[in-house]
C-alpha cells in the first residue's frame, strides 16, 4: 500500500503522530504540494492524504491506482466529490474533531469585540487608569450580550454548540437551517429566509459548508440589510463572504465589526482590504488548533485508514 501525504506541513511538528500511519504502508511525505505537482507525486498512490491540497477530476485521471482520499479536515470543498464517486474512490474525512475548539474560537472573537480587554489592558499598563479614568470609560465601547439576537447560518455540530453557548449568555438564537422545528432545542427559533436572519441579527455567525449555493452568501445586498450595530463572525470558510463588500460596510460604518478566522485566500493576501480596518479582527485559521482537537484528529485519521484497509470504511463522505 503506497500512501502519499501531500501537505504534511499542515500537521505541525508534534501535532500528528505519523508512526501509526507508517505501519500501514509505504508513506511518502511532501511538505507542500502545489496543485500542478499533485498528479505526478501521487501517480501510483493507492491512498492520498490531504489537508489543504485540492484534488480535481483531472488529477484523479492521472492516478489510476487511487482507491482512497483521506481528508485530514472536516470540509469537503477541496475534492471534486462527483468525480471521486464516479471513479469508485472512497473519500473519508474527520468529522467533529474541532467542534468544541471552533465554537470556542467563535465566542472568543465575539467577546473580544464586545469586551475589548486587550486595549483596556494596554491602557492600564500605559498609566491611563491613574491619569484619565473617565476618558477610558467614555472611549471604550462595551457590549452586553444578554438579550441580543445571535443569527446562525448552519446548525451542524459547530453551529449547534455556538447556539448553546449563546443561550447560556442569555442571547436569543435564530437559525437558518434545513432541520425542522421539531429537531431544534427550545431556545432556537427557525427562520425560513436569509433576509429575516440578516435583518434581525445583532450578531451573525457563519457555520455552513462552502458550496456553489453558499459562495458569497454574505453579499453587498445582504450586508445592507443588517443593523449598523451588528457584528459578523466567520469561522467556517472565507468564500462565504464577499470581502470587498464587507470591507466597504465596515469602513463606512454600516456594520460595527467583524471577527474572522478564515479568508477567501489563505494565507491572507497583502492587498486584502480587510487588513487595513481596525474593526475587522483576523486570526490565521486557528480555530481547530487546540491540543485536544489535534489528538482527536490524529486518532481519527488512523482509524479511517485502518477501517478502509479492513474493507469496512468509516467516516465516508
C-alpha positions in Angstrom: 0.0 0.0 0.0 1.5 3.3 -1.1 0.3 6.3 0.9 1.1 9.8 -0.3 0.8 12.7 2.2 0.5 15.8 0.0 0.9 18.6 2.6 2.4 17.3 5.9 3.3 20.9 6.9 -0.3 21.5 7.8 0.1 18.9 10.6 2.6 20.9 12.6 5.5 19.1 14.1 4.3 17.1 17.1 0.6 17.5 16.2 0.2 14.4 14.2 1.9 11.1 15.2 2.7 9.5 11.9 4.1 6.3 13.4 0.7 4.6 13.4 0.1 5.5 9.7 3.6 4.4 8.7 2.9 0.9 9.8 0.0 0.6 7.3 2.1 1.0 4.1 4.9 2.9 2.3 4.4 6.5 3.3 5.7 9.3 1.0 5.7 12.7 2.7 5.6 16.1 0.9 5.8 19.2 3.0 3.8 21.2 0.5 2.3 20.3 -2.9 1.2 22.9 -5.3 -1.8 21.9 -7.5 0.2 21.3 -10.7 2.5 18.9 -8.8 -0.1 16.7 -7.3 -0.8 14.3 -10.2 2.8 13.4 -10.7 3.5 13.0 -7.0 0.5 10.7 -6.4 0.6 8.9 -9.8 0.9 5.5 -8.3 -0.6 6.2 -4.9 -3.4 3.9 -3.5 -4.1 6.3 -0.6 -3.8 10.1 -0.8 -3.9 12.1 2.4 -4.5 15.8 2.1 -5.2 18.8 4.3 -5.1 21.9 2.0 -4.3 20.5 -1.4 -7.3 20.4 -3.9 -7.9 17.2 -5.9 -9.6 17.6 -9.3 -11.1 15.2 -11.7 -8.1 15.7 -14.0 -5.8 14.8 -11.1 -7.7 11.6 -10.4 -7.5 10.7 -14.1 -3.7 10.5 -13.7 -3.9 8.4 -10.5 -5.1 5.0 -11.9 -4.3 3.1 -8.6 -6.0 5.6 -6.3 -8.5 3.9 -4.0 -8.9 6.3 -1.1 -8.6 10.0 -0.5 -8.3 10.7 3.2 -9.1 14.3 4.2 -7.4 15.4 7.3 -10.1 18.0 7.8 -13.9 18.1 8.0 -14.8 20.2 5.0 -15.3 18.7 1.5 -14.7 21.7 -0.7 -11.2 20.6 -1.8 -12.4 17.5 -3.6 -14.3 17.0 -6.8 -16.7 14.7 -5.0 -18.7 13.8 -8.0 -15.6 12.7 -9.9 -14.4 10.6 -6.9 -17.7 8.8 -6.5 -17.8 8.2 -10.3 -14.4 6.6 -10.2 -15.2 4.5 -7.2 -12.7 6.3 -4.9 -13.6 6.2 -1.3 -13.3 9.7 0.4 -13.1 10.0 4.2 -13.0 13.0 6.4 -12.5 13.8 10.1 -15.9 14.9 11.4 -16.5 16.7 14.7 -12.8 16.7 15.9 -12.8 20.5 16.1 -16.4 21.2 17.2 -15.5 22.5 20.7 -12.4 24.3 19.6 -14.1 26.2 16.7 -17.1 27.0 18.8 -14.7 28.4 21.5 -12.9 30.5 18.8 -16.3 31.9 17.7 -17.2 33.0 21.2 -13.6 34.3 21.7 -14.0 36.6 18.7 -17.4 37.7 19.9 -16.1 38.5 23.4 -13.0 40.2 22.1 -15.3 42.6 20.2 -17.9 43.0 22.9 -15.4 43.5 25.8 -12.1 44.9 24.4 -9.9 43.5 27.1 -6.6 43.8 25.2 -6.9 47.6 24.5 -8.0 48.2 28.1 -5.1 46.2 29.5 -2.7 48.2 27.3 -4.2 51.5 28.7 -3.7 50.3 32.2 -0.1 49.5 31.5 0.4 52.9 30.0 -0.8 54.6 33.2 -4.1 56.0 31.9 -6.1 54.4 34.7 -4.5 56.9 37.1 -4.3 59.8 34.6 -7.7 59.8 33.0 -10.1 57.1 34.0 -13.1 59.0 32.8 -11.6 59.2 29.3 -11.0 55.4 29.2 -14.7 54.8 30.2 -16.0 57.3 27.6 -13.9 55.9 24.8 -14.4 52.2 25.4 -17.5 50.7 23.8 -18.6 47.6 25.6 -21.5 45.5 24.5 -23.7 43.4 26.8 -24.7 40.2 25.0 -27.7 39.4 27.2 -30.9 39.9 25.3 -29.2 40.4 21.9 -30.0 38.2 18.9 -27.5 35.7 17.5 -28.3 34.6 14.0 -26.7 31.4 12.8 -26.3 30.2 9.3 -25.9 26.4 9.5 -26.8 24.2 12.5 -24.3 21.4 12.2 -22.2 20.3 15.2 -20.3 23.7 15.5 -23.3 25.9 14.9 -25.4 24.0 17.4 -22.6 24.3 20.0 -22.3 28.0 19.4 -26.1 28.3 19.8 -26.0 26.5 23.2 -23.2 28.8 24.5 -25.0 31.9 23.3 -28.2 30.7 25.0 -26.1 30.5 28.2 -25.2 34.2 27.8 -29.0 34.9 27.6 -28.9 35.7 23.9 -31.9 35.0 21.6 -30.9 32.5 18.9 -32.2 32.4 15.3 -31.1 29.9 12.8 -31.3 29.3 9.0 -31.2 25.5 8.8 -32.5 22.6 6.9 -33.6 21.0 10.2 -37.2 21.0 11.1 -38.5 23.0 14.1 -39.2 19.7 15.9 -35.5 18.8 15.7 -34.4 22.1 17.3 -33.9 22.8 21.0 -36.5 25.1 22.6 -34.1 28.1 22.6 -33.6 28.2 18.8 -36.1 29.9 16.6 -36.0 28.8 12.9 -36.3 31.3 10.2 -37.1 30.4 6.6 -35.4 33.4 5.0 -31.9 34.7 5.0 -33.3 38.2 4.7 -35.0 37.9 8.0 -32.0 36.2 9.6 -29.7 39.0 8.4 -32.0 41.9 9.3 -32.7 40.7 12.8 -29.1 39.8 13.7 -27.2 41.7 16.4 -24.5 39.0 15.8 -24.4 36.9 12.6 -22.3 33.8 12.8 -21.5 31.5 9.8 -21.2 27.8 10.3 -22.2 26.3 6.9 -20.0 24.5 4.3 -18.7 26.3 1.2 -20.8 25.1 -1.8 -22.0 26.6 -5.0 -25.1 27.8 -3.2 -23.3 29.3 -0.2 -20.4 31.0 -2.0 -20.8 34.8 -1.4 -23.8 34.2 0.8 -22.8 37.4 2.7 -23.2 39.8 -0.2 -23.4 43.6 -0.5 -27.2 43.3 -0.7 -27.4 41.2 2.5 -24.9 43.3 4.3 -27.2 46.3 3.6 -30.0 44.5 5.4 -28.0 44.3 8.7 -28.0 46.7 11.6 -25.1 49.2 11.7 -24.5 48.0 15.2 -24.3 44.3 14.1 -21.2 42.0 14.4 -20.3 39.4 11.7 -18.4 36.2 12.7 -17.0 33.6 10.3 -15.1 30.5 11.5 -16.3 28.4 8.5 -14.9 29.2 5.0 -13.7 32.6 3.7 -15.6 32.2 0.4 -18.9 32.6 2.2 -18.2 36.4 2.3 -17.8 39.0 -0.4 -14.8 40.5 1.3 -14.8 43.7 -0.8 -18.4 44.3 0.2 -17.6 43.6 3.8 -14.7 46.0 3.8 -16.9 48.7 2.4 -19.6 48.1 5.0 -17.1 48.2 7.9 -15.2 51.2 6.6 -18.4 53.2 6.1 -20.0 52.4 9.5 -22.7 50.2 8.0 -21.5 47.3 10.2 -20.0 47.6 13.6 -17.3 44.9 13.5 -16.3 41.5 12.1 -14.3 38.6 13.6 -12.9 36.3 11.0 -10.8 33.1 11.4 -10.9 32.3 7.6 -10.5 34.3 4.4 -11.1 33.7 0.8 -7.4 33.3 0.1 -5.1 31.9 2.7 -2.6 33.0 3.8 -4.1 36.4 3.5 -3.0 38.5 0.5 -1.3 41.8 1.3 -3.8 43.7 -0.7 -6.9 42.3 1.1 -8.8 45.4 2.1 -9.8 43.9 5.5 -6.2 44.2 6.7 -6.5 47.9 7.0 -9.6 48.1 9.1 -9.4 48.4 12.9 -12.9 47.0 13.3 -12.1 43.8 11.5 -10.4 41.3 13.7 -8.5 38.5 12.0 -6.9 35.2 13.1 -5.0 32.8 10.8 -7.4 29.9 10.6 -6.6 28.7 14.1 -10.0 27.7 15.4 -9.1 24.0 15.2 -5.7 24.4 16.9 -6.3 23.1 20.5 -4.3 20.1 21.8 -7.5 18.2 22.5 -8.7 18.7 18.9 -5.4 17.6 17.4 -5.4 14.4 19.4 -8.8 13.6 18.1 -7.6 14.4 14.5 -4.7 12.1 14.8 -6.7 9.2 16.1 -9.5 9.6 13.5 -7.1 9.8 10.6 -5.5 6.5 11.7 -8.9 4.9 12.4 -10.1 5.9 9.0 -7.2 4.3 7.3 -7.3 1.1 9.3 -11.1 0.8 8.6 -10.6 1.3 4.9 -7.9 -1.3 4.7 -10.1 -3.8 6.6 -12.8 -3.4 4.0 -15.2 -1.6 6.3 -14.5 2.1 5.8 -15.8 4.7 8.2 -16.4 8.4 8.0 -17.1 8.1 4.3 -18.5 11.2 2.6 
